[in-house]
Amino acid sequence: MNSFDFPLFAGQVGLGALLGAAVGYTVKKTLKLGLILIAVILALLIGLGKLGIITIHWESVEALYENTLQGSPSSWLEGIMAWFSTSIAVAGGFTGGFLLGFRYG
């Protein structure tokens, strides 16, 4: 019967938590910046459209949006889930750290 290696397990959980916190913090900051940039670009385009400088074909924008929402899940997500299923200790720590980093980032 194999003995439980607590230091190894604790190290894996700790590393996962540290990496998760870093990724969560980075994702939150990146999403904020990305959303601000999208809002500024949309405001600029709508303003140019109101001034008559450009023409926005809203039907095409809506069709692009609809096609994006109906797409199948990406293969990278399946790869991440497969990795998490083989690394439970790291995944648990990573998930907790990610949530903390995303919450307090």
C-alpha positions in Angstrom: 0.0 0.0 0.0 1.4 3.4 -1.0 1.7 6.0 1.7 0.3 9.4 1.1 3.0 12.0 0.3 1.6 15.1 2.0 4.4 17.5 1.2 4.1 16.7 -2.5 0.3 17.1 -2.4 0.6 20.4 -0.4 3.2 21.7 -2.9 0.9 20.9 -5.9 -2.1 22.5 -4.2 0.0 25.6 -3.3 1.5 25.9 -6.7 -1.9 25.5 -8.3 -3.4 28.2 -6.0 -0.5 30.6 -6.8 -0.8 30.1 -10.5 -4.6 30.3 -10.3 -4.5 33.6 -8.4 -2.1 35.1 -11.0 -4.2 33.9 -13.9 -7.4 35.1 -12.3 -6.0 38.6 -11.6 -4.6 38.9 -15.1 -7.8 37.7 -16.8 -9.9 40.2 -14.8 -7.6 43.1 -15.7 -7.4 42.0 -19.3 -11.2 41.7 -19.6 -11.7 45.2 -18.1 -9.2 46.7 -20.6 -10.7 44.8 -23.5 -14.3 45.9 -22.6 -13.2 49.5 -22.3 -11.5 49.4 -25.7 -14.5 47.8 -27.3 -16.8 50.4 -25.8 -14.5 53.3 -27.0 -14.3 51.8 -30.5 -18.1 51.3 -30.7 -18.8 54.8 -29.5 -16.4 56.1 -32.1 -18.0 54.1 -34.9 -21.5 55.1 -33.8 -20.4 58.7 -33.7 -18.9 58.5 -37.2 -22.1 56.9 -38.4 -24.3 59.7 -36.9 -22.1 62.3 -38.6 -22.6 60.5 -42.0 -18.9 59.7 -42.4 -19.3 55.9 -42.4 -22.2 53.6 -42.9 -22.7 50.7 -40.5 -24.6 47.7 -41.8 -26.2 46.5 -38.6 -27.7 43.4 -40.2 -24.2 42.2 -41.0 -23.1 42.9 -37.5 -26.1 41.0 -36.0 -25.4 38.0 -38.3 -21.8 37.9 -37.3 -22.9 38.0 -33.6 -25.4 35.2 -34.1 -22.9 33.0 -35.9 -20.4 33.5 -33.1 -22.9 32.5 -30.4 -23.9 29.3 -32.3 -20.4 28.0 -32.6 -19.2 24.7 -31.1 -17.0 24.6 -28.0 -13.3 25.1 -28.7 -10.9 22.2 -28.7 -8.6 24.1 -26.3 -11.3 24.0 -23.6 -11.5 20.2 -24.0 -7.7 20.0 -23.6 -7.8 22.1 -20.4 -10.5 19.9 -19.0 -8.5 16.7 -19.8 -5.5 18.2 -18.1 -7.5 19.1 -15.0 -9.0 15.6 -14.8 -5.5 14.1 -14.5 -4.2 16.7 -12.0 -6.8 17.0 -9.3 -4.6 18.6 -6.6 -3.2 21.3 -8.9 -6.7 21.8 -10.4 -8.3 22.3 -7.0 -5.7 24.8 -5.9 -5.8 26.5 -9.3 -9.5 26.9 -9.2 -9.5 28.4 -5.7 -6.6 30.7 -6.6 -8.3 31.7 -9.8 -11.5 32.6 -8.0 -9.6 34.6 -5.4 -7.5 36.4 -8.0 -10.5 37.2 -10.2 -12.5 38.4 -7.2 -9.9 40.6 -5.6 -8.0 41.6 -8.8 
